[in-house]
Amino acid sequence: MKNFFLLFLFSNILFLNAQKNILIENVSFFKTDPFANLYFCNNNKLIKIDSQYNKLEYDFSEFGKLKKIISKNPMRITLFFEETQKIIFLDKNLNKLNLNLDLQEIQNNIISDIDTHSNLIYLLAEKNQKICVYNFKKNKIIECIVDFIRKKDYLKLFLFKQKVLLVNNSEISILNNNLIEDSKIKLKGCNDVFFDKDLLYIKKNNKLYKTKLTNLSKLQFIYSLKENELIDINENVLYKYHNNYLSEEMLSK
Protein backbone atom coordinates (compact mmCIF):
# COMPACT_ATOMS: atom_id res chain seq x y z
CA MET A 1 0.00 0.00 0.00
CA LYS A 2 1.32 3.38 -0.91
CA ASN A 3 1.75 6.00 1.76
CA PHE A 4 0.96 9.52 0.79
CA PHE A 5 2.56 12.27 2.84
CA LEU A 6 1.40 15.82 2.54
CA LEU A 7 3.76 18.46 3.80
CA PHE A 8 2.54 21.90 4.72
CA LEU A 9 4.96 24.16 6.51
CA PHE A 10 4.13 27.57 7.86
CA SER A 11 5.10 29.31 11.08
CA ASN A 12 6.10 26.59 13.55
CA ILE A 13 3.57 23.98 12.41
CA LEU A 14 4.28 20.97 10.24
CA PHE A 15 1.48 18.68 9.02
CA LEU A 16 2.94 15.23 8.51
CA ASN A 17 0.06 13.25 7.05
CA ALA A 18 -3.65 13.13 6.49
CA GLN A 19 -4.33 11.47 9.84
CA LYS A 20 -3.77 14.69 11.76
CA ASN A 21 -0.27 13.99 12.98
CA ILE A 22 1.06 17.46 13.64
CA LEU A 23 4.38 18.85 14.71
CA ILE A 24 3.82 22.11 16.60
CA GLU A 25 6.24 23.71 19.04
CA ASN A 26 5.82 25.56 22.34
CA VAL A 27 2.40 24.22 23.32
CA SER A 28 1.55 24.54 27.00
CA PHE A 29 -1.87 22.88 26.66
CA PHE A 30 -4.54 22.23 24.04
CA LYS A 31 -8.23 21.43 23.62
CA THR A 32 -10.43 19.88 20.96
CA ASP A 33 -14.09 20.16 20.02
CA PRO A 34 -16.70 17.69 18.66
CA PHE A 35 -15.87 18.74 15.08
CA ALA A 36 -12.20 17.70 15.32
CA ASN A 37 -10.92 21.27 15.56
CA LEU A 38 -7.74 21.72 17.58
CA TYR A 39 -6.96 24.69 19.83
CA PHE A 40 -3.38 25.15 20.99
CA CYS A 41 -2.10 27.56 23.61
CA ASN A 42 1.15 28.58 21.93
CA ASN A 43 3.10 31.25 23.84
CA ASN A 44 0.78 34.29 23.69
CA LYS A 45 -1.37 32.94 20.87
CA LEU A 46 -4.35 30.69 20.47
CA ILE A 47 -3.88 28.59 17.33
CA LYS A 48 -6.84 26.83 15.78
CA ILE A 49 -6.36 24.06 13.22
CA ASP A 50 -9.51 22.63 11.67
CA SER A 51 -10.13 19.25 10.10
CA GLN A 52 -9.00 20.59 6.70
CA TYR A 53 -5.72 21.89 8.18
CA ASN A 54 -6.76 25.52 7.92
CA LYS A 55 -4.95 27.60 10.50
CA LEU A 56 -6.18 30.62 12.46
CA GLU A 57 -4.44 32.61 15.19
CA TYR A 58 -5.53 34.95 17.95
CA ASP A 59 -3.02 37.01 19.96
CA PHE A 60 -4.18 37.24 23.58
CA SER A 61 -1.04 38.85 25.03
CA GLU A 62 -2.97 41.91 26.29
CA PHE A 63 -4.90 39.66 28.70
CA GLY A 64 -1.93 37.85 30.26
CA LYS A 65 -1.35 34.15 30.73
CA LEU A 66 -4.11 31.86 29.44
CA LYS A 67 -5.45 29.47 32.09
CA LYS A 68 -8.25 27.62 30.29
CA ILE A 69 -9.82 27.05 26.87
CA ILE A 70 -13.49 26.01 26.77
CA SER A 71 -14.25 24.78 23.27
CA LYS A 72 -17.38 22.64 23.65
CA ASN A 73 -19.26 25.31 21.68
CA PRO A 74 -17.01 26.07 18.68
CA MET A 75 -19.20 29.03 17.75
CA ARG A 76 -18.31 30.71 21.05
CA ILE A 77 -14.89 29.73 22.36
CA THR A 78 -14.24 30.83 25.92
CA LEU A 79 -10.81 31.88 27.21
CA PHE A 80 -10.14 32.37 30.93
CA PHE A 81 -7.21 34.40 32.26
CA GLU A 82 -6.70 33.86 35.99
CA GLU A 83 -3.96 36.47 36.49
CA THR A 84 -6.03 39.35 35.07
CA GLN A 85 -9.44 37.86 36.01
CA LYS A 86 -10.72 38.24 32.46
CA ILE A 87 -13.00 36.05 30.36
CA ILE A 88 -13.14 36.66 26.61
CA PHE A 89 -15.18 34.99 23.89
CA LEU A 90 -14.19 34.24 20.29
CA ASP A 91 -16.24 33.19 17.31
CA LYS A 92 -15.37 30.23 15.08
CA ASN A 93 -12.89 32.41 13.15
CA LEU A 94 -11.20 33.55 16.38
CA ASN A 95 -12.65 37.04 16.17
CA LYS A 96 -13.20 38.56 19.59
CA LEU A 97 -16.87 38.97 20.48
CA ASN A 98 -18.26 41.92 22.42
CA LEU A 99 -19.05 39.73 25.40
CA ASN A 100 -15.92 40.10 27.48
CA LEU A 101 -16.10 39.85 31.25
CA ASP A 102 -13.98 41.47 33.92
CA LEU A 103 -14.62 39.22 36.91
CA GLN A 104 -13.45 41.90 39.34
CA GLU A 105 -16.35 44.08 38.24
CA ILE A 106 -19.10 41.53 38.91
CA GLN A 107 -17.92 39.95 42.20
CA ASN A 108 -15.26 40.29 44.92
CA ASN A 109 -13.60 36.86 44.81
CA ILE A 110 -10.40 35.80 43.07
CA ILE A 111 -11.60 33.20 40.58
CA SER A 112 -9.28 30.24 40.00
CA ASP A 113 -11.33 28.24 37.48
CA ILE A 114 -14.52 28.44 35.42
CA ASP A 115 -16.80 26.43 33.19
CA THR A 116 -19.79 27.36 31.07
CA HIS A 117 -23.24 26.04 30.27
CA SER A 118 -25.60 27.96 28.00
CA ASN A 119 -25.86 31.45 29.54
CA LEU A 120 -24.36 30.41 32.86
CA ILE A 121 -20.73 30.66 33.97
CA TYR A 122 -19.72 28.67 37.03
CA LEU A 123 -16.93 30.34 39.01
CA LEU A 124 -14.60 28.60 41.45
CA ALA A 125 -13.00 30.87 44.05
CA GLU A 126 -10.47 28.51 45.58
CA LYS A 127 -8.96 30.93 48.12
CA ASN A 128 -12.39 32.20 49.20
CA GLN A 129 -13.76 28.65 49.10
CA LYS A 130 -16.83 29.54 47.08
CA ILE A 131 -18.65 28.46 43.95
CA CYS A 132 -20.70 31.17 42.28
CA VAL A 133 -22.98 31.05 39.25
CA TYR A 134 -23.10 34.05 36.94
CA ASN A 135 -26.03 34.54 34.56
CA PHE A 136 -24.82 36.15 31.37
CA LYS A 137 -28.21 37.42 30.25
CA LYS A 138 -29.12 38.90 33.62
CA ASN A 139 -25.55 40.17 34.12
CA LYS A 140 -25.44 39.16 37.76
CA ILE A 141 -24.42 36.44 40.20
CA ILE A 142 -27.50 34.30 40.80
CA GLU A 143 -26.14 31.76 43.28
CA CYS A 144 -23.20 31.13 45.60
CA ILE A 145 -22.23 28.20 47.81
CA VAL A 146 -19.64 28.38 50.58
CA ASP A 147 -20.12 25.72 53.25
CA PHE A 148 -19.60 22.63 51.12
CA ILE A 149 -16.08 23.40 49.92
CA ARG A 150 -14.81 24.90 53.16
CA LYS A 151 -11.48 23.36 54.22
CA LYS A 152 -11.08 21.64 50.86
CA ASP A 153 -8.59 22.70 48.19
CA TYR A 154 -10.40 22.12 44.93
CA LEU A 155 -8.24 23.12 41.99
CA LYS A 156 -10.53 22.57 38.99
CA LEU A 157 -14.18 22.89 38.14
CA PHE A 158 -16.03 21.12 35.31
CA LEU A 159 -19.64 20.79 34.15
CA PHE A 160 -20.77 17.41 32.84
CA LYS A 161 -24.23 15.94 32.31
CA GLN A 162 -25.95 18.59 34.45
CA LYS A 163 -23.47 17.96 37.23
CA VAL A 164 -20.74 20.13 38.71
CA LEU A 165 -17.44 18.33 39.29
CA LEU A 166 -14.83 19.69 41.69
CA VAL A 167 -11.42 18.11 41.32
CA ASN A 168 -8.24 18.05 43.38
CA ASN A 169 -5.39 15.54 43.50
CA SER A 170 -7.16 13.23 45.93
CA GLU A 171 -10.88 13.27 45.07
CA ILE A 172 -13.63 14.28 42.68
CA SER A 173 -16.83 15.64 44.22
CA ILE A 174 -20.00 15.61 42.14
CA LEU A 175 -22.66 18.25 42.81
CA ASN A 176 -26.19 18.46 41.41
CA ASN A 177 -27.85 21.52 39.86
CA ASN A 178 -28.53 22.90 43.32
CA LEU A 179 -24.81 22.65 44.15
CA ILE A 180 -25.47 19.90 46.68
CA GLU A 181 -23.02 17.00 46.76
CA ASP A 182 -24.44 13.80 45.27
CA SER A 183 -21.35 11.62 45.45
CA LYS A 184 -17.58 11.59 45.42
CA ILE A 185 -14.73 9.37 44.34
CA LYS A 186 -11.41 9.15 46.17
CA LEU A 187 -8.54 9.34 43.69
CA LYS A 188 -5.10 9.90 45.10
CA GLY A 189 -2.83 11.19 42.36
CA CYS A 190 -5.63 12.46 40.09
CA ASN A 191 -4.10 14.84 37.53
CA ASP A 192 -7.00 15.74 35.28
CA VAL A 193 -10.44 14.71 34.06
CA PHE A 194 -11.99 14.62 30.59
CA PHE A 195 -15.51 14.04 29.31
CA ASP A 196 -16.86 12.44 26.16
CA LYS A 197 -20.50 11.52 25.63
CA ASP A 198 -21.53 9.52 28.73
CA LEU A 199 -18.02 8.71 29.89
CA LEU A 200 -15.77 10.35 32.43
CA TYR A 201 -12.04 9.86 31.80
CA ILE A 202 -9.55 10.27 34.61
CA LYS A 203 -5.82 10.85 34.20
CA LYS A 204 -4.02 9.45 37.22
CA ASN A 205 -0.26 9.01 37.54
CA ASN A 206 0.27 8.74 33.76
CA LYS A 207 -2.53 6.23 33.40
CA LEU A 208 -5.92 6.84 31.82
CA TYR A 209 -9.11 5.36 33.26
CA LYS A 210 -12.75 5.60 32.31
CA THR A 211 -15.97 5.35 34.29
CA LYS A 212 -19.56 6.57 34.33
CA LEU A 213 -21.13 9.00 36.76
CA THR A 214 -23.69 6.32 37.52
CA ASN A 215 -20.98 3.88 38.63
CA LEU A 216 -18.03 5.85 39.95
CA SER A 217 -16.69 2.94 41.98
CA LYS A 218 -15.82 1.05 38.80
CA LEU A 219 -12.69 2.50 37.18
CA GLN A 220 -11.50 0.77 34.03
CA PHE A 221 -7.87 1.20 33.00
CA ILE A 222 -7.58 1.88 29.27
CA TYR A 223 -4.23 3.49 28.44
CA SER A 224 -0.69 4.18 29.64
CA LEU A 225 0.59 7.70 28.97
CA LYS A 226 4.09 9.06 28.59
CA GLU A 227 5.61 11.39 31.17
CA ASN A 228 4.40 14.97 30.56
CA GLU A 229 2.10 13.87 27.75
CA LEU A 230 -0.84 16.24 27.23
CA ILE A 231 -4.16 14.74 26.17
CA ASP A 232 -7.75 15.52 25.30
CA ILE A 233 -10.67 13.28 24.34
CA ASN A 234 -13.52 13.99 21.94
CA GLU A 235 -15.87 11.79 19.91
CA ASN A 236 -14.04 8.66 21.10
CA VAL A 237 -10.69 9.97 19.86
CA LEU A 238 -7.70 10.30 22.18
CA TYR A 239 -5.53 13.28 21.19
CA LYS A 240 -1.96 13.12 22.51
CA TYR A 241 0.69 15.83 22.53
CA HIS A 242 4.26 14.90 23.44
CA ASN A 243 7.67 16.30 22.44
CA ASN A 244 6.14 18.92 20.11
CA TYR A 245 4.12 16.28 18.28
CA LEU A 246 0.35 15.73 18.28
CA SER A 247 -1.19 12.43 17.25
CA GLU A 248 -4.57 10.79 17.64
CA GLU A 249 -5.86 7.33 18.41
CA MET A 250 -9.33 5.80 18.47
CA LEU A 251 -10.48 4.51 21.83
CA SER A 252 -12.43 1.32 22.25
CA LYS A 253 -16.07 1.87 23.17
N, C-alpha and C positions, 0 to 999 in steps of 0.2 A: 504494500500500500504506500502510495506516495504521501509524503508530508509536505504540506504547503505552509511556509512561514512568511508572514506579512510583517514587514518592519516599518514602523512609523516612529520617527524620532523628532521630538520637539521639546524644548525646555529640558527638564530632567526626567522625562517619562519615555520609556521604551516599551512598545507593545510587541510581545514576542510571538504570539500566535492567536488564532481565532478562538481559543478557549479562555480568553481573558486571563492570561498569564502576563503580568505587568511588572516591569521594573520601574520603581519610583522611589526617589531618595527623600530622606529627611521627613518621614511621616511619624508623627507622635501618636496618632490614633486615627481610626477611620470608621465609617458607618456605611451601611447599604440601605436600599429600600426594596419594596416588593417588585419593582420593575427592573431590577439588576443594575441600577445606577450606583456608582461608587462615589463616596465623599471622603476626601483625604484632608486631614489637618496637616498642612505642609508649611512649616515656619509660620509666617503671618498671613497665609493664604488658605482659603478653602478651594480645593480642586475637585471638580465634578467630572467624572468620566462615565458616559452613558453606554448602553449596550452596543452602540454602533461606533464606539471609540471616539466620539466627539468630546472635546475638552472645553470646560469653562472654568474661569477663575474668579474669585472674589477676595479682595484685599481687606482684611479686617483689622489691620494694625492699629487703627485709631481707637479700637475698643479694648486693646490689651490681649492677654493670653486667653485663648479659647479653651473652655472647660468641657463643653458638651455639644454634640450635634444630635438633633432630633429630626430624623428623616422619614418617619413613618407616613407623613403626608408630603409627597414630593412636590406638591403645588405650593406648600408653605413650609419651607425648611426653617427650623428654629436653631439659633445659636445662642449659647449661654456663656457669659463671661463673668466668672466669679470675682476676679480682682476689681473690676469696675462696676459690678452689680448691674450689668446691662443684658437685656434680651433683645435680639434683633431677628427679623424674619425676612427670608429671601423667597423669591418665586422660583419656578423651575429653571429659569435662565440665570439664576443667581443675581437678579436685580433686587436691591433692597426695597422692601415694602415700607409704607408709612405707618407701621404698627409697632415701632420700637418702644421698649419699656425700660425705664430707669427704676429699678426696684427700690432705690432709696427714696423715691418720691411717693410710693404707694404704701410703704410699711417701714417699720423701724428695725427690722432684724437683718442680720448678715446672712444672706441666702447662700448655701453651700451646694445645693443641687436642685434641679427642677425636672418636671415632665409635663406633658401636655395631653389634653383630651378635649377635642372639640373646642369650645370657647373657654375652657378652664385650664389654668396653669397651677399645678401643685408645686409648692415651695417648701423645701427642707431647710430649716434654720438650725444647723447642727449645734452651734455654740449656745443658742438660745433655747434649744431643745423644743422646737415647735415645728408643726406642719401647718401651713396655711394654704387656702385655696383662693385663687384670684379669678374673678369672672371678667373676661375680656370685654364682653358687651356692656356689662354694668360698670366697668372700670372701678372695681372695688374688691377688697377682701371679703369673701362671703362666709368663711369658716376658718377656725384655728383650733388646733388640739395641742395641749401641752403635757398633760399628766402622763399619757402613755409612754412617751419616749424619754421621760425624765430619768437621768442616771444611765442612759444608754447612748453609746457613740455610734449612731447610724451615719454611714458615709455616703450612701447612694439611695436614690429614690426612683422607683419605676412604676408605671401603670401598666396593668396587664389583665385583660378579661374582667374589667370592672372591679379590679382589686388594686390596692396600693401596696407595693412591696418596699420594705425598708431593709437595707442590706449593710452588714458590716462583715468583718473577717471571721465571725464566729456564728452568725445566725442570720436567717431571713425571716422577718415578721410580715405576715399578710394581714392587711386591714381591708374591711369592707367599705362600701360607699359612704358610710357614716363615720369612717375613720376609727372603727372599733376593731380590735384584733380578733381575727377568726382563728388563726393558727400560726405556728412557727416551725421552722426546721433548724436544728442545730447543725452548723457546718463549720467546723474549725478549719481555717485555711482557705475560706471562700474568697476568691479574687474578683469575680465578676459574674453577672447573670445576663442571659440573652433569652429572647422570646421568639417563637415562630409558630404560628397557628395555635394549636392547643398545648404546645409543649414549652416547658421551662427548661432551659439549658444552664448548667452551673459549671463555671470554670473553677477548679479547686486543685491547687498545687500541680499545675501543668497537666491536669487531667480534665476531660470534659465528660459531664454526666447529663442525663436528661431525666425528667420526671413530669408529672402532671400536678396541677394544683389540687386536684381531687384525691391524689395519693402521694403526698409529699414524703412519706416514709420510705417509698420505693425509689431509690436512685439507681439508674442503670448506667454503668460505665460504657462510653462509646468511642473515646478517642484519646490518644496520648499526644500532647502538644510539646513543641520545642520550648526551651528556655527563652523568655522574652518574646514569644510569638503572640502577635495581636490577632484577634479573630472577630468575626461577626457572623450571624446566621440569618438567612432569609430564604423563604420558599424552599426549604429543605436543602439549601446549599450552604456549606461551610466555607467562608472566605478566610484565608490565612495570609498574614503579612509577616515576613521574617527576612532579615538581612536585605532590606530594600526591595523585596520581591513579593508580589501578591499572586496567590494562586487560589483555585477553588476546587471543591470536592463535594460530590453528592453524598448526603447522609442517608442511611437506611431508615425507612419509615417504621 
